[in-house]
Amino acid sequence: MAPSNISQATRITSQMRQAECVWSHLQHGSHRAGQTLIFYCELSRQAGARAELRIAATDSYRVWLDDVPIAQGPARTAPGYARIDQIPITPAPTTAHSLLAIEVAWETTPRFDRASSPAFLAAEWEEDGKIVAATGVGKDWKVVQPGWRLEAMEKFSAQRGRIEAMRFHRPACYINLRASLRGFESVAPTTLCPEDQPRFLPRRAPLPLFSELPVEAIIASGDFSLGKEKAHDMDFWWKAPEYNEPLRRLALNAQAVDISGLLERISETKRREAPPPSLPLGLQTGQWALLGFGRNATGFLDLEVYCERPVSLLATFDEVLTDGSVSPSRNKCHPAFYWELCSGHHRLRTFEPQTLQYLQLWTLEGSIHLERIDLVEMTHPCPRPRWPNAEPKMQPILEASWQTFRQNAIDIFMDCPGRERAGWLCDSFFTARAEYLFTGCNAIETDFLENFLLAETYENIPAGMLPMCWPADNPLKMFIPQWALWFILEICETPARSGNDELVEMAQQKTDGIFQWFSGYLNSEGFLENLPGWNFVEWSKSNDLTTGVNFPTQFLYAAALIAAGRTYSRDDWVEAGQSLRQRAAERSFDGEWFHDQALRKDDGLTLSAERTETCQYYAFFFGAASPQTTPTLWQRLVKDFGPLRNASSQYPEIFPSNAFIGNILRFECLKRHGESKRLSQELLSYYAPMAESTGTLWEHSSSKASCNHGFASYIACLMDAAPAQEPPFLI
């Protein structure tokens, strides 16, 4: 990107002045998996004139101005709506003719990172208060379908869209875009039918910052082969085969590229630990090179290459190395890009953001000279904070917390910026607190929560319940009942961050519906029992103990009733929550520990013998226990538990917590109750290795999954000198 060409909008708008929503009926070479188009027009720019581009789209877009990429979007929202990105443009120094080109993708595959909607683009260019270009009938816009992207490809992951695979039959397509577009048949766009027209909304989230991260080192190189047998286990798709198998068959039938087949069979045969120290780098057929960027980062690869003859190039990437190389299956996705290139010079720029620290290039065929490669980061523009009072050994963790936040907070709060990029509840509860710490406002949180509130109903979700992540498709009819309760808790915290009750007022009807849904699962003793859906307490043994009466869920439900009751002046909710909290504490506590569940036997409910560390933290976090009411348990937890515990020798009968969310609850309780020394010891022990390894904070206690998870940015709040604020469910 060219950061000097854009700045933040000075005002936000929810209206287009002239632009109409358009698309194209170009179908040649397209597949039912999706379509990628380029809309373009010529601009006559006046010297010194102030300009702004306003743009909205269903799916991913990228804006080019005279061969310079200047913007990427969109800001996601609920189906039937579209947020307007306002992109201020640096004034042109002289009067000039410019090419404005907008690449827009549209996918039909089910995804977690956005919800399916009719394809459209709306864009207008304003200069000194006058609209000089706008999409719509009779406007000077053209659209082409260049066919560079192979549409019939497998999914990158179960949660995201298709793998990026490109085929260029001519060189320099992104070096001289105007000349490239002339080689394609163009048509005028057509406007959307009235029933498909979205309602425009403002984008409150700031525009992302784009910056270039160069390759830090060429780590190794060598030779490889493609075996007939599997070299890697890529069988993770069995959990949801309907997501990927139809696309894989489509790719093979369309004579595209079997990426998962390549990833299964590729293996190193020779390794050189002393590769060329810097670029340029030459690779022949059967050769690979491993590059490192120095830390985990999220954005777009930008390469310049020269091909002596036609080339097939595969790139795999990951956040960490596995046995010294990039694993094709560590994070349950297809971490790959693919290019087929004709002879000549090429500029390659990936279209969808990905997260990586390491990149491994595999020359499947041909000869290539890699002249330049950067990772163009796309991040939240919040500046790097200063913590002058923090101990030096804590600074890397604070830096990693900031890096994690800025990569997971672009238009909505995301669980992770790579594998999923999805807007999950519960994660957002913690990321929202981090946003307020890093930015002093809750602009992204407002857009994020508003997206849930805009939808009157959700596909494949029971009436009254919320989706677990949004906007998203849900063909598996999955939902997490506990996440709706975390939504209520977050809504109740928003006035403290925004200074107003707008979201609270918007959410009242949803809150009523959520409580009505839960009331249908109250047993004769007033406990929630056998909740349907994917019951989620924590990524640990806790998730195996959710049947029957789950006590962490009772504590969470009680907290939501109390918080909502105080927020909406509903004394009956407050009383119900306080009563449930007390009864659940009494029923689950055996004098030493809180038990996770009670199961129904012939003689009624009986406590299960299994107990988890996380259940104890739910009790303390939500006020069912305190250092005053259970002092012995509290001191035992402080001194003997947490990430410093050896769970195999210290209280092995108590199953340990994981990062999400048991340890986070523990750390919050330690801060809340003044155990700052113990908190600092544990944060240093737990997060310093993550910060050193990737520069970001992880989903789990180990690197087995995402190593860049948004909720973990909340750690900076726990390390901040400000005292912990009492949440509304404890007031």
KEKEVEX-310437 format. One record per residue: residue in three letters; x, y, z of N, C-alpha, C in turn. Coordinates in steps of 0.2 Angstrom, whole numbers, plus 5000, padded with zeros to 4 digits. Example, Ala and Ser with C-alpha at 12.3 -4.5 7.8 and 13.67 -1.06 7.14 Angstrom:
// residues 2
ALA506649725039506249785039506649845039;SER506449895035506849955036506450005039;
//
This chain:
// residues 731
MET500449945000500050005000500450065000;ALA500150124999500550184999500250225005;PRO500450225011500150255016500150335015;SER500550365012500550435011499950455007;ASN499650415003499150434999498450435002;ILE498350415009497750405012497850435019;SER497350455022497250475029496550465032;GLN496450475038495850455041495350505039;ALA494650485038494150535036494050575042;THR493850645040493650685046492950685048;ARG492550655044491850645046491650575043;ILE491150545046490850485043490150495040;THR490050455035489350465032489050395031;SER488350395031488050335029487650345023;GLN487850385018487550395012488050405006;MET487850375000488150384994487750444991;ARG488150494988487850554985487550534978;GLN487950494974487650474968487750404966;ALA488250374969488450304967487850254968;GLU487750204963487250154963487650084964;CYS487250044967487549974968487549934961;VAL488149914959488149884952488549814953;TRP488449774948488849714947488849694939;SER489049644937489049624930488849554929;HIS488549544924488349474922488849434918;LEU489449464918489949424914490049354917;GLN490049304913490049234916490549194913;HIS490849214907491349164904491949154909;GLY492149094909492649064913492549064921;SER491949084923491749084930491449024932;HIS491449014939491248944942490748964947;ARG490348924950489948934955490248944962;ALA490948934962491248954968491349024969;GLY491349064964491449134965491649174958;GLN491749234959491849274953492349334956;THR492849354952493249414953493249464947;LEU493049524948492949574943493349634945;ILE493549674939493849734940493449794937;PHE493249834941492849894939493349954938;TYR493349994933493850044932493550104928;CYS493850164929493650224926494250264925;GLU494250314921494750364920494550434924;LEU494950464927494850524931495250574929;SER494950634928495350694927495450734933;ARG496050724936496150754943496450824942;GLN496250874946496450944946497050944952;ALA497550984950498050994955497851024961;GLY498050994967497851024973497151014976;ALA496750984972496050974974496050914979;ARG495550924984495450874989494950824987;ALA495150764988494750704985494650654990;GLU494050624989493850564994493550514989;LEU493750454991493350394987492950364993;ARG492350354991491850324995491650254992;ILE491650204996491650134993491250084998;ALA490850044995490549994999490549924994;ALA490549864997490549804993490349754997;THR490049694994489849634998490449605001;ASP490949594996491549554998492149594997;SER492749554997493349584997493449634991;TYR493749694992493949734987494649764988;ARG494949784982495649814983495549874978;VAL495849934980495849994975496550004973;TRP496550014966497150044963497050114960;LEU497550154961497550214958498250224955;ASP498250224948498850224944499350174946;ASP499150114946499650054948499850054955;VAL499550094960499750094967499150074971;PRO499150024974498650004979498550044984;ILE497950074985497850124991497350104996;ALA496950054995496450035000496249964999;GLN495949935005495749865005495149865010;GLY494649825008494049825012493649755010;PRO493049755013492649815016492549805023;ALA492249855026492049845033491349805034;ARG491449745037490949695036490349715041;THR489749695039489149705043488649655041;ALA488049665044487449615043487249605036;PRO486949555034486649545027486149605026;GLY486049635020485549685019485849755021;TYR486449755023486749825025487449825022;ALA487749885021488449895019488649955022;ARG489249945025489650005028490050045022;ILE490050105023490450145018491150165020;ASP491650145017492250165018492450225015;GLN492750275018492850345016493650345016;ILE493850355010494650355009494850425006;PRO495150465011495350525009496050515004;ILE496050554999496650544994497050604995;THR497750594995498150654995498050694988;PRO498050764988497950794982498450784977;ALA498250784971498750774965499250844965;PRO499850834964500250894963500150934957;THR499950894952499850924945499250904942;THR498950934938498350914934498550854930;ALA498150794931498350734928497750684926;HIS497850644922497350584921497550524925;SER497050494928497250444933496750384931;LEU497050324932496650264932496450244939;LEU495750234940495450214946495250144945;ALA495550094948495250024947495149984953;ILE494549954953494349924960494249844958;GLU494649804961494549734961494049714966;VAL493549674964493049644969492949574968;ALA492949534974492849464973492149454976;TRP491849394974491249374977491249304978;GLU491149274983491149204984490449174987;THR490349114985489749084986489849024991;THR490449014993490548964998490348985005;PRO490148935009489948955016490648975020;ARG490549035024491149055028490949085035;PHE491449085039491349115045491549195046;ASP491949215041492149285041491749335037;ARG491149315035490649365032490049315030;ALA489549355030488849325028488749325021;SER488449275018488249285010487749335009;SER487849375004487449425002487449434994;PRO486949464991487049474984487649514982;ALA488049504977488649534975488449604973;PHE488849654975488849724972489449764974;LEU489549824970490049874972489649934971;ALA489849984976489550054975490150094976;ALA490350144972490950184973490850254970;GLU491050304973491050374970491650414972;TRP491950454967492550494969492250564969;GLU492450594975492250664976492850714976;GLU492850764972493450814972493150884973;ASP493450914978493250984980492450984980;GLY492150944983491450944984491050914978;LYS491350904973490950884967491050804965;ILE490550764964490650694962490850694954;VAL491450674953491750664946491650594944;ALA491550544948491450474945491050444950;ALA490550404948490150364952489850304948;THR489850244952489550184948488850194947;GLY488550164942487850174940487750174933;VAL487150164931486950164924487150234921;GLY487450234915487550294911488250324914;LYS488550294919489150324921489750294917;ASP490350324918490950304914491350254917;TRP491050204919491350144922491350084917;LYS491850044917491849984914492049924919;VAL491849864917492049804921492349754916;VAL492849714919493049664915493149604920;GLN493149544918493349484921493949454919;PRO494549474921495149454918495349384918;GLY495049344923495149274923495849254926;TRP496249304929496849284932496749244938;ARG496249254942496149204948495749144946;LEU496049084948495649024947495149024952;GLU494549024950493949024955493748954958;ALA493848904954493648834956494248804961;MET494348834967494848814971494548784978;GLU494948744981494748724988494748784993;LYS494448774998494448825004495048825007;PHE495248885009495848895013495748865020;SER495248875023495048845029494248835030;ALA494048795034493348785035492948855036;GLN493348895039493048965041493049015036;ARG493549015031493649065026493549045019;GLY493649085015493549075008494049035004;ARG494149034998494548994993495249014994;ILE495648964992496348974992496549014986;GLU496949064987497149104981497649074976;ALA497449064970497849034965497749084959;MET498249104956498249144950498649114944;ARG498349134938498649114932498749174927;PHE499349194926499549254922499849224915;HIS499449244910499649224903500049274900;ARG500149334903500549394900500849424906;PRO501449454905501849484911501549554913;ALA501849574918501749644921501049664921;CYS500549614923499849634924499749684929;TYR500049684935499949734940500549794940;ILE500949784935501449834934501249894930;ASN500849874925500449924920499749904920;LEU499349924924498649894925498249924919;ARG498349984917497950014911498049974905;ALA498649954903498849914897498549844898;SER498549814904498249754905497549744904;LEU497149804907496449804906496249804899;ARG496649844895496449854888496349784884;GLY496749734887496749664883496149624884;PHE495649654888495049614890494349644887;GLU493949604886493249624884492949664890;SER492649724889492349754894491649774893;VAL491249774898490549794897490349844903;ALA489849874902489549924907489249884913;PRO489349904919489049874924488349884924;THR487949834927487249844928487049854935;THR486449884936486249904943485949844946;LEU485949844953485549784957484849804956;CYS484449744957483749754957483549774964;PRO482949814965482849844971482849804977;GLU482649734977482649694983483349674985;ASP483849684981484549664983484949724985;GLN484649784985484949844987485049844994;PRO485749854997485849865004485649935007;ARG485649935013485549995017486250015019;PHE486450075017487050105019487150125026;LEU487750105029487850125036488550155036;PRO488750195041489350225042489850175045;ARG490550185043491050145046491350185052;ARG491250165058491550205063492250185065;ALA492450115063493150095064493550135060;PRO494150155062494650195058494850145052;LEU495050185047495350145041496050115044;PRO496150055041496750025043497450055041;LEU497950045044498650065042498950015038;PHE499350035033499749995028500450015029;SER500849965030501549975031501949915028;GLU502549925026502949865023503349835028;LEU503349765028503849725032504249685028;PRO504949705027505349665023505549605025;VAL505749555021506049495023506649505028;GLU506649475034507249485038507849435036;ALA507649375034508249325033507949275028;ILE508449255024508349185020508649135025;ILE508149095028508349045033508748985030;ALA508448955025508748895022508448885015;SER508748845012508548825005508648755004;GLY508448724998508648654997508248624991;ASP508148564991507748524985507148494988;PHE506648474984506048444986505848394981;SER505448344983505048304978504348294980;LEU503948274975503248264976503148184976;GLY503048154982502948084982502248064980;LYS502147994979501547964977501147954984;GLU501447944989501147934996501148005000;LYS500648005005500648055009501248065013;ALA501448135013502048155018501748185023;HIS501148215023500848255028500148235029;ASP499848245035499248225037498748285036;MET498348285030497948335029497148315030;ASP497048275034496348245035495948275040;PHE496048345041495648375046494948395043;TRP494848395037494248415034493648365036;TRP493848305039493248255040492748285045;LYS492948335049492548365054491948405050;ALA492048435044491548465041491648455033;PRO491648395031491748385024491348425019;GLU490748445021490348475016490648545014;TYR491048575019491348635017491848635011;ASN492248575011492848575006492748525000;GLU492448475002492448414997492148434990;PRO491548474990491248494984491748534980;LEU492148584984492548624980493148594977;ARG493348544981493948504978493748464972;ARG493148434972492948404966492848454960;LEU492548514962492548564957493148584954;ALA493648594958494348614956494648554951;LEU494548494953494848444949494448434942;ASN493748444942493448444936493548504932;ALA493748564935493848624931494648624929;GLN494948564930495748564928496048624932;ALA495848634938496248684942496848654945;VAL496948664951497548644955497248604961;ASP497548544963497348514969497848534974;ILE497748584978498248614982498248564988;SER497748534991497848494997498248424994;GLY498148404988498548354986499248364986;LEU499448424983500148454983500448454990;LEU500048484995500248495002500348425005;GLU499948375003500048305006500748275004;ARG500948284998501448244995502148284995;ILE502148344996502748384995503248375001;SER503848365000504348345006505048365004;GLU505348395008506048415007506548355006;THR506948355002507448305001508148325002;LYS508348385002508948415003508948485006;ARG509348495011509248565015509948595015;ARG509948655014510548695014510448755019;GLU510848755025510748795030511148865029;ALA511548865023511848935022511648955015;PRO511048975014510749005008511049075006;PRO510949095001511149164999510849215005;PRO511349265007511149305013510549355012;SER510449365005509949415004509649404997;LEU509149444995508849444988509349484984;PRO509349464977508849424973509049344975;LEU508549304973508649234975508349194969;GLY508749154966508549104960508349044963;LEU507749014960507548944961507348914955;GLN507548854954507448804948506948754950;THR506648714945506248664947506448614952;GLY506048604957506248554962506648594968;GLN506648654968507048694973506548734978;TRP506748744984506348774989506748824993;ALA506448874996506848925000506348945006;LEU506648955011506248975018506449045020;LEU505949085020506049155022505749175028;GLY506049215032505749235039505649315039;PHE505149335042504949405042505149435049;GLY505349395054505549425060505049415066;ARG504449415064503849415069503249395065;ASN502749385069502049365066501749435063;ALA501549435058501249495055500649475050;THR500149515049499549505045499549555039;GLY499449525033499349575027499449535021;PHE499749565016499749545009500449535007;LEU500649485004501249475001501349514994;ASP501849544993502049594987502649574985;LEU502649534979503349514976503449544969;GLU504049544967504249554961504749504959;VAL504549464953504949414951505049414943;TYR505549384941505749374934505749294932;CYS505349284927505349204925505749204918;GLU506249164918506549144912506149104907;ARG505749064910505249024906504649014911;PRO504148984908503448984912503648944919;VAL503248964924503448944931502748924934;SER502748874938502248854943502548864950;LEU502348904954502648924961502048914966;LEU502248874971501848864977502248904983;ALA501848934987502048964993501648944999;THR501948915004501648895010501948945016;PHE501448945021501648995026501348975033;ASP501649005038501448985045501749035050;GLU501449035056501649075061502249055065;VAL502348985065502948955068503248905063;LEU503848885065504148825061503948765065;THR503848705061503848645064504348595061;ASP504848575066505448535064505848575059;GLY505848645059506248685055505948705049;SER505348685047505048705041504348725042;VAL503948745037503248765037502848705037;SER502448695042501948635041501348655037;PRO501148605033500548625029499848605033;SER499948585039499348565042499248585050;ARG499748615052499748635060499148665062;ASN498848715058498348755060497648745057;LYS497648685055496948655052496748705046;CYS497148715041496948755036497448735030;HIS497348765024497748755018498248815018;PRO498748825021499148885021499548895015;ALA499248915009499648915003499348964998;PHE499848994994499649024988499948994982;TYR499649004976499948964970499849014964;TRP500449014960500449054954500749014948;GLU500349024943500649004936500849064932;LEU501449074930501749134927502049124921;CYS501849164916502249164909502949194910;SER503349184905504049214905503949294905;GLY504449324909504449394910504449414917;HIS504349484918504349514924503649514927;HIS503549504933502849504936502849534943;ARG502349574945502249594951501649554954;LEU501749524960501249474962501049504969;ARG500349514970500149544976499549504979;THR499549464984498949424987498449474988;PHE497849444988497149484988496849484995;GLU496849424999496549425005497149425010;PRO497049455016497549455021497649385024;GLN498249375026498449315029498949335035;THR499049285039499549295045500149245044;LEU500749275045501249225044501949265047;GLN502349215049503049245051503549215046;TYR503349155043503849115039503449095032;LEU503849105027503649085020504049045017;GLN503848985014504248935010503948935003;LEU504448944999504348944991504548884988;TRP504148854984504248784981504148794973;THR504648794970504648794962504448734959;LEU503848724958503548664955503848654948;GLU503848704944504148704937504348764935;GLY504948764931505248824928505748854932;SER505948914931506548954934506349024936;ILE506449044942506149104944506749144948;HIS506749204947507149254951506749294955;LEU506849284962506449324966506849394968;GLU506549444965506949514966506749554972;ARG506149544974505949584980505349544983;ILE505249544990504649524993504549564999;ASP503949585000503749615007503149595009;LEU503049595015502349585018502049655020;VAL501549675016501249735017500749725023;GLU500849755029500449735035499849785034;MET499249755036498649795037498449785045;THR498449845048498349845055497949905057;HIS497749905064497349955067497850015067;PRO497650075066498150135066498350155073;CYS498150125078498350155085499050155086;PRO499350205088500150205089500350165095;ARG501050145094501350105099501350135106;PRO500950105111500950135117501650145121;ARG501650185126502250185130502050165137;TRP502450125140502350105147503050115151;PRO503150185152503750205155503850165162;ASN503350145166503450115172503450045172;ALA503450015166503449935166504149915166;GLU504249855169504849825170505149805163;PRO505749815162506049795155505849725153;LYS505849675157505649605155504949605153;MET504549645155503849645153503649685147;GLN504149725144504049765138503849715132;PRO504249665131504049615125503349595125;ILE503049575132502349555132501849615130;LEU502049675133501649725131501649745123;GLU502249735120502249745113501849695110;ALA501949635112501549575109500749585109;SER500549615115499849625116499649675111;TRP500049735110499849785105499849755098;GLN500349715097500349685090499749645089;THR499549605094498949555093498349595092;PHE498249655096497649695095497649725088;ARG498149755086498149795080498049745074;GLN498149685074498049635069497349605069;ASN497049605075496349575076495849625076;ALA495949695075495449745076495549785070;ILE495249765064495249805058494549845057;ASP494049805056493349825055492849795060;ILE493049735063492649705068493249675073;PHE493049645078493449615082493549535080;MET494149515078494149445076494549405081;ASP494349335080494649285085495449285083;CYS495549275076496249275074496249305067;PRO496749335065496749365058496949325053;GLY497149255054497349215049496849155047;ARG496749105051496349045050495649065049;GLU495349115053494649125053494449195051;ARG494749245054494549315054493849325055;ALA493549285060492849285062492749335068;GLY492149355068491949405074491549365079;TRP491949335083491649285089491449325095;LEU490849315098490749335104491149305110;CYS491149325116491649305121492349325120;ASP492649315114493249345113493249415113;SER492649445110492549515109492549545116;PHE492249515121492149545128492849565130;PHE493349525129494049545131494449595126;THR494349585120494649625115494349695116;ALA493749705117493449775118493749805124;ARG493949775129494349815134494949835132;ALA495349795128495949805125495849865120;GLU495349875116495249925112495249995116;TYR494849995121494850055125495450075128;LEU495850025130496550045133496950075127;PHE496950045121497450065116497250125112;THR496550135112496250195108495950245112;GLY495650225118495250275122494550285120;CYS494350235115493650235113493450165111;ASN492850155109492550095107492250095100;ALA492550125095492350125088492150055085;ILE492650015086492649945083492049905086;GLU492149915093491649875097490949895095;THR490849965094490149985092489949955085;ASP490349955080490149925074490049845075;PHE490449815079490449745080489749725083;LEU489549755088488949745092488349765088;GLU488449815084487849845080487749795075;ASN488249755072488049705067487649655070;PHE487749635076487249585079486549605080;LEU486549675081485849705083485449715076;LEU485749725071485449745064485049685062;ALA485249625063484849565060484249555065;GLU483649545061483049525065483049455067;THR483249415062483349345063483949315060;TYR484149255062484749225060484649155057;GLU484949145051484849075048485149025052;ASN484748975053484948905057485048925064;ILE484748975067484848985074484148985077;PRO484048955083483448955087483249025088;ALA482549035088482349105090482549125097;GLY482749185097482949215103483749205105;MET484049155101484749145102485149185097;LEU485849205099486249235094486749195091;PRO486949205085487549165082488149175086;MET488549125086489249125090489749175087;CYS489649185080490049235077489649265071;TRP489849325070489449365065489749425063;PRO489649445056489249415051489649345049;ALA489149295047489449225046488849185043;ASP489149135039488649085036488649035042;ASN488048995042488048945047487648875044;PRO487948845039487648785036487648725041;LEU488048725046488048675051487548685056;LYS487248735057486748755062487048755069;MET487648775069487948785076487848845079;PHE487848845086487748905090488048885097;ILE488348935101488548925107488148965112;PRO487748925116487248965120487649015125;GLN488148995128488549035133488749105129;TRP488849105123489149165120488649215120;ALA487949205120487449255120487449285127;LEU487649245132487749275139488349325139;TRP488849305136489449355136489249415132;PHE488849415127488549465123488249515128;ILE487849495132487449535137487949565141;LEU488449535144488949565148489349615145;GLU489449605138489849655135489449715133;ILE488749705132488349765131488249805137;CYS488249775143488149815149488749845151;GLU489349835148489949865149490049925145;THR489749935139489849985134489750055136;PRO489250065140489150135142489850165146;ALA490150125149490850145153491350165147;ARG491250135141491750155136491550205131;SER490950205130490650255125490350315128;GLY490150315134489850375137489150385135;ASN488850335132488150335131487850275131;ASP487150265130486750205131486450185124;GLU486750205119486450185112486450115111;LEU486950085112486950005111486549975116;VAL486549995122486049965127485349965125;GLU485150025123484450035121484349985115;MET484749985110484649945104484649875106;ALA484949855111485049785113484449755118;GLN484049795120483549775125483149715122;GLN482849725116482449675114482849605113;LYS483449615110483849545110483949515117;THR484049565122484249535128483549495131;ASP483049525130482349495132482349425129;GLY482449425122482449365119482949305121;ILE483549335123484049285125483749255132;PHE483549295136483349265143482649225142;GLN482249235137481649195136481949125133;TRP482449125129482649065127482949025132;PHE483349055136483649015142483148985147;SER482549025148482049005153481748945151;GLY481748925145481448855143481948795145;TYR482548815148482948755150483048755157;LEU482648795161482748795168482348735171;ASN482648695175482348635178481948655184;SER481648605188481248625194481648655199;GLU482248655200482648685205482948755202;GLY482748775196482948835194483648845191;PHE483948785189484648775186484548765178;LEU484948795174484948775167485248705167;GLU484848665163485048595162484948565155;ASN485548535153485548505146485448555140;LEU485748605140485748655135485948625128;PRO485548645123485748615117486248665114;GLY486548645108487048675105487748655107;TRP488248695104488948675106489048715113;ASN489048675118489148715125489948725126;PHE490148785127490848805128490948835134;VAL491348805138491648835144492348865143;GLU492748815141493448825140493748775135;TRP494348795132494748745128495148695133;SER494748655136495148605141494648555143;LYS494748515148494348465151493648495152;SER493648555154492948595156492448585150;ASN492648575144492148575138491848505138;ASP492148455142491948385142491448375147;LEU491348425151490848425157490248465157;THR490048475151489448525150488748495150;THR488748435150488048405151487748405157;GLY487048395158486748405164486748475166;VAL486848485173486848555176487648575176;ASN487848625172488548645171488548705176;PHE488948705181488948765186489348825183;PRO489948815179490148875176489648915172;THR489248875168488648905165488148945169;GLN488048915175487548945180487849005182;PHE488549005184488849075186488749125181;LEU488949105175488849155169488149175168;TYR487649135168486949155167486749205173;ALA486949185179486749235185487049295184;ALA487749305181488049365180487649405175;ALA487449375170487149405164486449435167;LEU486049395171485449425174485549485178;ILE486149485182486249535187486449595183;ALA486949585178487149645174486549675170;ALA486149635167485649665163485149695167;GLY484949665173484449695178484649765180;ARG485349775182485549835184485549885178;THR485749865172485749905166485049925164;TYR484549885164483849895162483349905167;SER483649915173483149935179482649875180;ARG482849815179482449755180482649725187;ASP482349735192482449705199482349635199;ASP481849615195481749535195482349505192;TRP482649525187483249495184483849495189;VAL483849555193484449555198484249505203;GLU483649505206483549455211483549385209;ALA483349365202483449295200484149285199;GLY484649325197485349315196485649305203;GLN485549345207485849335214485649275217;SER484949255217484749195219485049135216;LEU485149135209485449075206486149075208;ARG486549135208487249125210487349095217;GLN486949115221487049085228486849015228;ARG486248995225486148925225486648875221;ALA486848905216487348865212488048865216;ALA488248915219488848905223488748855229;GLU488148855232488048805238487948735235;ARG487648725229487548665227488248635224;SER488648675221489248645218489848645222;PHE489848675228490448685233490448625238;ASP490948585238490948525243491348545249;GLY491548605250491948625256492648635254;GLU492848615249493548625246493548645239;TRP493148625235493148635228492448655225;PHE492448685220491848695216491848635210;HIS491248605210491248545205490948575198;ASP491148545193490948575186490148555185;GLN489948505187489248485184488948435189;ALA488248435188487848385192487448345187;LEU487448285187487048245183486448215186;ARG485948205182485348175184485348095185;LYS485248075191485148005192484447985194;ASP484347925196483647905198483347945204;ASP483847965208483648005214483748075214;GLY483848105208483948175207484648195204;LEU484748255205485448275203485948255208;THR486548235205487148215209487748245207;LEU488148275211488748305209489248255205;SER489548275200490048235197490648245201;ALA491048195201491648195205492248235201;GLU492148245195492648285191492648355193;ARG493248385193493348455195493848485191;THR493748545189494248585185494448645188;GLU495048665186495348735189494948785186;THR494748785180494348835177493648845180;CYS493348795183492748805187492848845193;GLN493348845196493548885202493548955200;TYR493848975194493949045192493249065189;TYR492849025186492149055185491849075191;ALA491849035197491549055203491849125205;PHE492449135205492749195208492649255203;PHE492749245197492649295192491949325192;PHE491449285193490749305193490449315200;GLY490849315205490549335211490249285215;ALA490249215213489949165217490449145223;ALA491049165222491549155228491949215228;SER492249225234492749285235493249265240;PRO493849295241494349285246494049285253;GLN493449325254493149325260492649265262;THR492349245257491849185258492249115258;THR492749115254493049045253493849065254;PRO494049085259494749105260495249045259;THR495148985261495648935260495648915253;LEU495148905249495148895242495548945239;TRP495449015240495749065237496449065238;GLN496749055244497449055245497748995241;ARG497348935241497648875238497748895230;LEU497248925227497248945220497848995219;VAL497849045223498449095222499149055222;LYS499249015227499948995229500048935224;ASP499548885223499748825220499448815213;PHE499048855211498848845204499048895199;GLY498748895193498948945188499448905183;PRO499748945178500148915173500848895176;LEU500948915182501648885186501548815189;ARG500948795189500848725192501048675188;ASN501348625191501448555187500848515189;ALA500348515184499748485185499748405186;SER500348375184500348305185500548285192;SER500848335196501048315202500748355208;GLN500548415206500148455211499448455209;TYR499048425214498348425213498148395206;PRO498448335205498248305198497548285197;GLU497148285202496448275201496048335199;ILE496348395199496048455196496348465189;PHE495848465184496148475178496348545176;PRO496848555173497148625172496748665167;SER496848725168496548775163497048785157;ASN496748815152497048835146497048915145;ALA497248935140497349015139496649045138;PHE496149005134495549035133494948985136;ILE494649005141494749075145494949075152;GLY495049005154495248995161495749035164;ASN496349035161496949075163496749155163;ILE496449175158496249245158495749265164;LEU495349225166494949235171495349235178;ARG495749185178496249185184496649255185;PHE496949275179497349335179496949395181;GLU496249395179495849455181495749455188;CYS495549395191495449385198496049405202;LEU496649385200497249405204497349485204;LYS497149515199497249585198496649615203;ARG496049595202495549615206495649615213;HIS495949565215496049555223496749565225;GLY497149605221497749635224498349595224;GLU498349535220498849485220499349505214;SER499649565214500049595209500649565208;LYS500949545213501649505213501549435209;ARG501049405212500949335209500749345201;LEU500349395200500049405193500649425189;SER501149465191501749475186502149415185;GLN502249375190502649315189502349265184;GLU501649265185501349215180501249245173;LEU501149305172501149335166501849335162;LEU502349345166503049335163503149265161;SER503049215165503149145164502749125158;TYR502149145158501649115153501749155146;TYR501749215146501749255139502449275136;ALA502949275140503649295138503849245132;PRO503749175133503949135127503549145121;MET502949165122502549175116502749245112;ALA502949295116503149355114503849345110;GLU504249305113504849295110504849255103;SER504349205103504349155098503949195092;THR503449225093503049255087502949335087;GLY503049365093502849435094502149445095;THR501749395096501049395097500849345102;LEU500249345104499949305110499449255107;TRP499449195110499149135107498449115109;GLU498149075105497449045107497548995113;HIS498048955113498148905118498748915122;SER498848875127499448875130500048855126;SER499948815121500448795116500348825109;SER500848805105500748835098500348785093;LYS499948745096499548695092499048725087;ALA498848785088498348825084498548895083;SER498048945083498249005081498749035086;CYS499249075084499749105088499649185088;ASN499049205086498849275086498149285087;HIS497949285093497249275095497049345099;GLY496449375096496349445098496149445106;PHE495849405109495649405116496249415120;ALA496849385118497449385122497749455123;SER497549505118497749575119497549605125;TYR497049575129496849595135497349595140;ILE497849555139498449555144498649625146;ALA498749665141498949735142498549765147;CYS497849755148497449785153497649765160;LEU497849695160498049675167498649695169;MET499149715164499749745166499749815167;ASP499249845165499149925165499149945173;ALA499450005174499450025181498750045184;ALA498250055180497550075182497250015186;PRO496950035191496549985195496049945191;ALA495849885193495349845190494649885191;GLN494249885186493649915187493149865188;GLU492649875193492149825195491649815189;PRO491649755186491149755181490449755184;PRO489949765179489249775182488949715185;PHE489149655183488849595187489149585194;LEU489649635196489849625203489649685207;ILE489349735204489249795208488749785213;
//
